Amino acid sequence: MKFFFSFSILVLCAIIVQSQTNPTVETNSTDIRFFAGFNVTKLTSDQNNTEIDSVDHTTSYSGRPGFELGLAATFGNRFYIQPGLKFSQISAEVINESNIDEKKFEDLTTVSILTVPLKVGFRLINQDTEDFLNIRVFAGLDGLFVLGVNHNEKSEKIDDLSKDDFQNIIFNGELGAGIDLWIFYLDLGFQIGLTPVFAQSEIDVKANTFYSNLGVRIKF
């Protein structure tokens, strides 16, 4: 997965470099984007066993739909830079099943996150000749800060997570594509976990997230 992310970054850079060899003078533009959408997160781990009360349990993770909203500023023309700010809630179910009596501990956890993304992208169509419709590809790096953790009524309070269990900052890589149509736009993206989610843990757990956002843009 990390190789695929790195390869995609190189491809995007090659497209950008190729575009800069075009002698046509392009006008830079700026827009502010507001968006909202949904996400689904999948936790991955280098281990699938957890010890609870001195008993080994098999641990499995599954993603649940969450939501996100935020804003971003876009600077550039064919090649652009886009810093932003995003609030999201991601949900995941953690199931620990005893290897002795098959007793299960289920924890449906919702995590509130503040994300600071920085993306670089490339528009396939020159805005100077066509500003109504465009298609974009982008990649970037996200810094995630955990704001809070909530558990539902199914939680057995065994090994429940809290905000202190997470890293102070979590880094994700990001790849995606989008389409602009008049003042509206749609983004589809995939965030790849680059650093572990949990602090002081022997288990290397990372989070991969698919998201889809619909928004409006105000051009300056």
Residue frames as qw, qx, qy, qz and C-alpha x, y, z in Angstrom:
[[0.000, 0.884, 0.467, 0.000, 0.00, 0.00, 0.00],
 [0.286, -0.805, 0.118, 0.506, 2.81, 2.43, 0.82],
 [0.413, -0.117, 0.615, 0.661, 4.49, 1.51, -2.48],
 [0.217, 0.629, 0.665, 0.338, 1.25, 2.26, -4.35],
 [0.131, -0.935, -0.235, 0.230, 0.96, 5.62, -2.58],
 [0.372, -0.609, 0.346, 0.609, 4.58, 6.54, -3.42],
 [0.387, 0.155, 0.702, 0.578, 4.18, 5.44, -7.02],
 [0.129, 0.802, 0.565, 0.141, 1.01, 7.52, -7.39],
 [0.228, -0.873, -0.003, 0.431, 2.82, 10.58, -6.02],
 [0.395, -0.327, 0.550, 0.659, 5.56, 10.12, -8.64],
 [0.295, 0.461, 0.719, 0.428, 2.99, 9.80, -11.43],
 [0.017, -0.919, -0.383, 0.091, 1.23, 12.96, -10.30],
 [0.320, -0.734, 0.223, 0.556, 4.54, 14.84, -10.14],
 [0.411, -0.017, 0.663, 0.625, 5.39, 13.68, -13.66],
 [0.193, 0.720, 0.618, 0.248, 2.06, 15.00, -14.94],
 [0.172, -0.930, -0.150, 0.288, 2.68, 18.32, -13.22],
 [0.403, -0.504, 0.426, 0.635, 6.21, 18.64, -14.62],
 [0.370, 0.288, 0.705, 0.532, 4.95, 17.81, -18.10],
 [0.079, 0.863, 0.495, 0.060, 2.27, 20.50, -17.80],
 [0.277, -0.836, 0.046, 0.471, 4.85, 23.11, -16.86],
 [0.438, -0.162, 0.562, 0.682, 6.63, 22.58, -20.19],
 [0.282, 0.707, 0.599, 0.249, 3.56, 23.95, -21.99],
 [0.312, 0.080, 0.011, 0.947, 4.43, 27.49, -23.10],
 [0.216, -0.666, -0.477, -0.531, 0.82, 28.67, -22.73],
 [0.027, 0.224, -0.469, 0.854, 0.50, 31.28, -19.98],
 [0.417, -0.503, -0.746, -0.131, -2.14, 30.25, -17.45],
 [0.234, -0.598, 0.127, -0.756, -3.98, 32.50, -15.03],
 [0.225, -0.036, -0.857, 0.462, -3.81, 31.46, -11.39],
 [0.493, -0.496, -0.304, -0.647, -7.11, 31.25, -9.54],
 [0.009, 0.121, -0.784, 0.609, -8.27, 30.87, -5.96],
 [0.582, -0.384, -0.417, -0.583, -11.41, 29.33, -4.56],
 [0.289, -0.259, 0.709, -0.588, -12.84, 28.45, -1.15],
 [0.556, -0.081, -0.743, -0.364, -14.58, 25.08, -0.87],
 [0.504, -0.238, 0.542, -0.629, -17.15, 23.91, 1.67],
 [0.554, 0.114, -0.768, -0.300, -17.99, 20.20, 1.81],
 [0.628, -0.250, 0.559, -0.480, -19.76, 17.43, 3.67],
 [0.672, 0.265, -0.621, -0.303, -19.83, 13.68, 3.11],
 [0.910, -0.339, 0.126, -0.202, -19.40, 10.20, 4.50],
 [0.201, 0.620, -0.756, 0.055, -16.51, 7.90, 5.28],
 [0.971, -0.187, -0.078, -0.125, -15.81, 4.24, 6.04],
 [0.040, -0.756, 0.635, -0.153, -12.71, 3.30, 8.03],
 [0.965, -0.007, -0.262, 0.003, -10.93, -0.06, 8.13],
 [0.392, -0.776, 0.490, -0.067, -8.38, -0.78, 10.86],
 [0.854, 0.325, -0.398, 0.083, -5.43, -2.98, 9.96],
 [0.568, -0.713, 0.391, -0.129, -3.11, -4.68, 12.44],
 [0.394, 0.524, -0.755, 0.004, 0.08, -6.69, 12.42],
 [0.008, 0.048, -0.942, 0.331, -1.45, -8.93, 15.11],
 [0.539, -0.305, -0.440, -0.650, -4.89, -10.46, 15.60],
 [0.645, -0.354, -0.650, 0.191, -4.59, -11.57, 19.22],
 [0.167, -0.640, 0.221, -0.717, -5.37, -9.60, 22.39],
 [0.431, -0.128, -0.811, 0.375, -4.96, -10.70, 26.00],
 [0.417, -0.516, -0.020, -0.748, -7.93, -9.89, 28.28],
 [0.734, -0.477, 0.299, -0.381, -7.92, -11.09, 31.90],
 [0.326, -0.475, 0.811, 0.099, -4.95, -13.38, 31.06],
 [0.688, 0.307, 0.657, -0.023, -6.99, -15.07, 28.32],
 [0.179, -0.180, 0.567, 0.784, -6.04, -14.90, 24.65],
 [0.489, 0.631, 0.461, -0.387, -8.70, -13.44, 22.37],
 [0.450, 0.246, 0.561, 0.650, -8.86, -13.27, 18.60],
 [0.059, 0.639, 0.189, -0.743, -9.39, -9.65, 17.55],
 [0.371, 0.421, 0.625, 0.542, -11.18, -8.52, 14.41],
 [0.015, 0.456, 0.106, -0.884, -12.00, -5.04, 13.12],
 [0.288, 0.528, 0.695, 0.396, -14.73, -3.80, 10.82],
 [0.074, -0.003, 0.031, 0.997, -15.55, -0.32, 9.58],
 [0.109, 0.684, 0.695, -0.193, -18.85, 1.50, 10.00],
 [0.266, 0.685, 0.305, 0.605, -20.12, 4.56, 8.10],
 [0.332, -0.551, -0.297, 0.706, -19.17, 7.95, 9.53],
 [0.290, 0.892, 0.306, 0.165, -19.47, 11.54, 8.40],
 [0.526, -0.252, 0.030, 0.812, -17.22, 14.54, 7.77],
 [0.211, 0.920, 0.296, 0.145, -17.45, 18.23, 6.94],
 [0.550, -0.469, 0.082, 0.686, -14.97, 21.03, 6.43],
 [0.351, 0.922, 0.026, -0.158, -13.50, 23.65, 4.17],
 [0.736, -0.107, 0.320, 0.587, -10.46, 24.09, 1.92],
 [0.184, 0.870, -0.122, -0.440, -8.72, 26.78, -0.10],
 [0.822, 0.256, 0.380, 0.340, -7.41, 26.05, -3.60],
 [0.026, -0.852, 0.247, 0.461, -4.53, 28.02, -5.17],
 [0.320, -0.292, 0.742, 0.512, -3.32, 27.57, -8.75],
 [0.597, 0.382, -0.249, -0.660, -4.55, 26.58, -12.19],
 [0.818, 0.181, -0.519, -0.169, -3.70, 23.21, -13.78],
 [0.585, -0.007, -0.656, 0.477, -1.38, 22.53, -10.87],
 [0.369, -0.711, -0.038, -0.598, -2.85, 23.53, -7.53],
 [0.274, 0.085, -0.770, 0.570, -2.20, 23.40, -3.78],
 [0.530, -0.518, -0.351, -0.572, -5.06, 22.90, -1.37],
 [0.115, 0.092, -0.760, 0.633, -4.75, 23.26, 2.43],
 [0.518, -0.438, -0.455, -0.576, -7.86, 22.60, 4.47],
 [0.198, -0.206, 0.704, -0.650, -9.53, 21.84, 7.78],
 [0.613, -0.146, -0.622, -0.466, -11.92, 18.96, 8.41],
 [0.458, -0.249, 0.645, -0.558, -14.00, 17.60, 11.28],
 [0.642, 0.075, -0.661, -0.382, -15.02, 13.96, 11.05],
 [0.669, -0.306, 0.552, -0.393, -16.44, 11.10, 13.02],
 [0.515, 0.296, -0.772, -0.228, -15.26, 7.61, 12.14],
 [0.787, -0.277, 0.320, -0.448, -16.79, 4.43, 13.50],
 [0.468, 0.350, -0.809, -0.060, -15.36, 0.96, 13.89],
 [0.880, -0.350, 0.026, -0.321, -16.40, -2.27, 15.57],
 [0.169, 0.522, -0.812, 0.200, -13.78, -4.19, 17.54],
 [0.913, -0.217, -0.109, -0.327, -14.62, -7.81, 18.43],
 [0.015, 0.514, -0.826, 0.229, -12.49, -9.80, 20.87],
 [0.900, -0.096, -0.222, -0.362, -13.48, -13.49, 20.85],
 [0.551, -0.565, 0.598, -0.138, -12.10, -15.81, 23.53],
 [0.474, 0.411, -0.753, -0.200, -9.99, -18.69, 22.25],
 [0.051, -0.096, 0.928, -0.356, -11.27, -20.81, 25.15],
 [0.241, 0.415, 0.803, -0.352, -15.04, -20.41, 25.50],
 [0.202, 0.428, 0.594, 0.651, -15.84, -18.28, 22.41],
 [0.121, -0.810, -0.437, 0.371, -17.16, -15.45, 24.60],
 [0.414, 0.525, 0.256, 0.698, -17.21, -12.19, 22.68],
 [0.201, -0.663, -0.251, 0.676, -16.52, -8.62, 23.77],
 [0.383, 0.609, 0.457, 0.523, -17.90, -6.16, 21.23],
 [0.219, -0.617, -0.153, 0.740, -17.06, -2.48, 21.18],
 [0.380, 0.713, 0.420, 0.413, -18.68, -0.11, 18.70],
 [0.422, -0.528, -0.090, 0.732, -16.48, 2.96, 18.91],
 [0.342, 0.855, 0.269, 0.282, -16.98, 6.43, 17.41],
 [0.574, -0.326, -0.010, 0.752, -13.94, 8.68, 17.25],
 [0.198, 0.961, 0.183, -0.064, -14.16, 12.45, 16.67],
 [0.704, -0.087, 0.231, 0.666, -11.21, 13.77, 14.68],
 [0.170, 0.926, -0.042, -0.335, -9.86, 17.12, 13.52],
 [0.797, 0.143, 0.363, 0.461, -7.84, 16.74, 10.31],
 [0.047, 0.842, -0.208, -0.496, -5.44, 19.23, 8.72],
 [0.818, 0.275, 0.427, 0.269, -4.95, 18.06, 5.11],
 [0.029, 0.734, -0.349, -0.582, -2.50, 19.44, 2.56],
 [0.779, 0.342, 0.517, 0.099, -3.09, 18.31, -1.02],
 [0.012, 0.500, -0.475, -0.724, -1.44, 18.90, -4.35],
 [0.644, 0.407, 0.637, -0.122, -3.41, 18.23, -7.49],
 [0.123, -0.188, 0.584, 0.780, -3.69, 18.52, -11.24],
 [0.568, 0.514, 0.317, -0.559, -6.67, 19.66, -13.32],
 [0.594, 0.148, 0.692, 0.382, -7.06, 17.78, -16.59],
 [0.310, 0.750, 0.448, 0.375, -8.68, 20.79, -18.28],
 [0.319, 0.082, -0.096, 0.939, -7.25, 24.29, -18.50],
 [0.015, -0.668, -0.595, 0.447, -9.54, 26.65, -16.58],
 [0.004, -0.464, 0.179, 0.868, -8.71, 29.48, -19.00],
 [0.241, 0.065, -0.690, -0.679, -10.52, 27.63, -21.78],
 [0.581, -0.362, -0.638, -0.352, -13.18, 25.73, -19.79],
 [0.047, -0.287, 0.581, -0.760, -14.35, 26.82, -16.34],
 [0.723, -0.198, -0.045, -0.660, -17.73, 25.05, -16.13],
 [0.989, -0.107, -0.016, -0.098, -16.46, 21.46, -16.01],
 [0.221, 0.696, -0.667, 0.148, -13.17, 20.00, -14.83],
 [0.957, -0.191, -0.219, 0.005, -11.67, 16.73, -13.62],
 [0.085, -0.810, 0.512, -0.273, -8.95, 16.60, -10.98],
 [0.881, -0.096, -0.416, 0.202, -6.50, 14.10, -9.52],
 [0.161, -0.821, 0.328, -0.439, -4.79, 14.77, -6.21],
 [0.791, -0.122, -0.510, 0.317, -2.56, 13.40, -3.48],
 [0.127, -0.773, 0.217, -0.582, -1.50, 14.70, -0.11],
 [0.427, 0.018, -0.749, 0.506, -0.64, 14.28, 3.53],
 [0.489, -0.671, -0.272, -0.487, -3.08, 14.52, 6.44],
 [0.175, 0.200, -0.708, 0.655, -2.40, 15.25, 10.10],
 [0.565, -0.496, -0.537, -0.383, -5.14, 13.86, 12.38],
 [0.019, -0.270, 0.605, -0.749, -5.87, 14.90, 15.98],
 [0.381, -0.410, -0.826, -0.067, -8.27, 12.83, 18.10],
 [0.218, -0.448, 0.106, -0.861, -10.79, 15.04, 19.92],
 [0.575, -0.215, 0.506, -0.605, -12.86, 12.42, 21.71],
 [0.267, 0.064, -0.944, -0.185, -13.99, 8.78, 21.86],
 [0.641, -0.103, 0.253, -0.717, -17.52, 7.46, 22.46],
 [0.038, 0.054, -0.996, -0.055, -18.75, 3.90, 23.02],
 [0.582, -0.234, -0.349, -0.696, -22.23, 2.52, 22.48],
 [0.710, -0.393, 0.306, -0.499, -24.28, 0.39, 24.88],
 [0.969, 0.120, -0.211, -0.045, -22.87, -2.90, 23.52],
 [0.348, 0.607, -0.587, 0.407, -19.44, -2.15, 24.93],
 [0.817, -0.377, -0.428, 0.084, -18.48, -4.46, 27.79],
 [0.254, -0.928, 0.224, -0.154, -16.10, -1.81, 29.18],
 [0.859, -0.275, 0.300, 0.310, -13.28, -4.32, 28.71],
 [0.543, -0.106, 0.381, 0.741, -10.24, -2.64, 27.22],
 [0.263, 0.881, 0.392, 0.016, -12.39, 0.34, 26.14],
 [0.540, 0.275, 0.080, 0.792, -10.50, 3.05, 24.32],
 [0.143, -0.880, -0.261, 0.370, -10.13, 6.65, 25.44],
 [0.361, 0.926, -0.089, 0.067, -8.61, 9.73, 23.85],
 [0.323, -0.785, 0.526, 0.044, -5.36, 9.11, 25.76],
 [0.819, -0.045, 0.554, 0.141, -4.90, 5.75, 24.00],
 [0.669, 0.682, 0.218, 0.201, -4.33, 7.49, 20.65],
 [0.599, 0.053, 0.059, 0.797, -1.22, 9.14, 19.29],
 [0.066, -0.626, -0.189, 0.753, -1.03, 12.92, 19.70],
 [0.437, 0.614, -0.239, -0.613, -0.92, 13.20, 15.91],
 [0.727, 0.125, 0.667, 0.109, -1.61, 10.53, 13.29],
 [0.131, 0.544, -0.446, -0.699, -0.37, 10.83, 9.70],
 [0.714, 0.369, 0.594, -0.039, -2.19, 9.52, 6.64],
 [0.130, -0.183, 0.571, 0.789, -1.33, 9.66, 2.97],
 [0.494, 0.542, 0.464, -0.497, -4.14, 10.48, 0.57],
 [0.128, -0.044, 0.714, 0.687, -5.05, 9.75, -3.05],
 [0.354, 0.558, 0.645, -0.385, -8.17, 10.75, -4.91],
 [0.160, 0.221, 0.561, 0.782, -10.01, 12.28, -7.82],
 [0.148, 0.564, 0.512, -0.630, -12.73, 14.84, -8.20],
 [0.242, 0.480, 0.590, 0.602, -15.02, 16.56, -10.64],
 [0.012, 0.384, 0.234, -0.893, -16.00, 20.24, -10.69],
 [0.112, 0.520, 0.720, 0.446, -19.35, 21.20, -12.20],
 [0.107, -0.809, -0.207, -0.540, -20.17, 24.92, -12.08],
 [0.218, -0.682, 0.416, -0.561, -20.10, 25.86, -8.36],
 [0.892, -0.312, 0.206, -0.255, -20.49, 22.24, -7.22],
 [0.360, 0.553, -0.751, -0.001, -17.92, 19.51, -6.90],
 [0.953, -0.238, 0.016, -0.186, -17.54, 15.86, -5.88],
 [0.115, 0.658, -0.733, 0.127, -14.41, 14.29, -4.38],
 [0.978, -0.155, -0.110, -0.091, -13.65, 10.59, -3.91],
 [0.173, 0.735, -0.599, 0.266, -10.55, 9.73, -1.90],
 [0.921, -0.209, -0.317, 0.084, -8.68, 7.08, 0.00],
 [0.196, -0.833, 0.436, -0.280, -6.57, 7.81, 3.08],
 [0.854, 0.133, -0.471, 0.177, -3.71, 5.39, 3.76],
 [0.638, -0.768, 0.063, -0.001, -2.49, 5.00, 7.33],
 [0.550, 0.636, -0.418, 0.344, 1.22, 5.87, 7.52],
 [0.058, 0.401, -0.685, 0.606, 1.71, 5.90, 11.31],
 [0.286, -0.282, -0.899, 0.174, 0.20, 3.78, 14.12],
 [0.338, -0.661, -0.354, -0.569, -3.11, 4.91, 15.58],
 [0.715, -0.666, -0.208, -0.047, -2.49, 3.90, 19.19],
 [0.065, 0.778, -0.500, 0.373, 0.17, 5.20, 21.59],
 [0.255, -0.454, 0.784, -0.340, 2.28, 2.87, 23.74],
 [0.899, 0.099, 0.234, -0.356, 0.86, -0.25, 22.14],
 [0.439, -0.333, 0.782, 0.291, 2.67, -3.41, 21.08],
 [0.539, 0.471, 0.685, 0.131, 0.12, -3.84, 18.29],
 [0.121, -0.239, 0.333, 0.904, 0.75, -1.80, 15.14],
 [0.303, 0.639, 0.703, -0.078, -2.76, -0.66, 14.18],
 [0.078, -0.179, 0.277, 0.941, -3.28, 1.71, 11.26],
 [0.413, 0.580, 0.547, -0.440, -6.43, 3.20, 9.78],
 [0.148, 0.045, 0.628, 0.762, -7.37, 3.26, 6.09],
 [0.273, 0.555, 0.512, -0.596, -10.38, 5.39, 5.16],
 [0.203, 0.361, 0.642, 0.646, -12.50, 5.77, 2.03],
 [0.076, 0.558, 0.410, -0.718, -14.48, 8.99, 1.77],
 [0.219, 0.501, 0.587, 0.597, -16.85, 10.79, -0.58],
 [0.100, -0.523, -0.324, 0.782, -17.59, 14.51, -0.27],
 [0.238, 0.681, 0.529, 0.448, -20.03, 16.81, -2.04],
 [0.315, -0.550, -0.229, 0.739, -19.46, 20.55, -1.83],
 [0.316, 0.908, 0.250, 0.111, -19.72, 24.04, -3.23],
 [0.621, -0.115, 0.055, 0.773, -16.93, 26.36, -4.28],
 [0.078, 0.963, 0.175, -0.190, -16.67, 30.13, -4.30],
 [0.731, 0.247, 0.159, 0.616, -14.17, 31.39, -6.87],
 [0.181, -0.868, -0.034, 0.462, -12.15, 34.60, -6.53]]
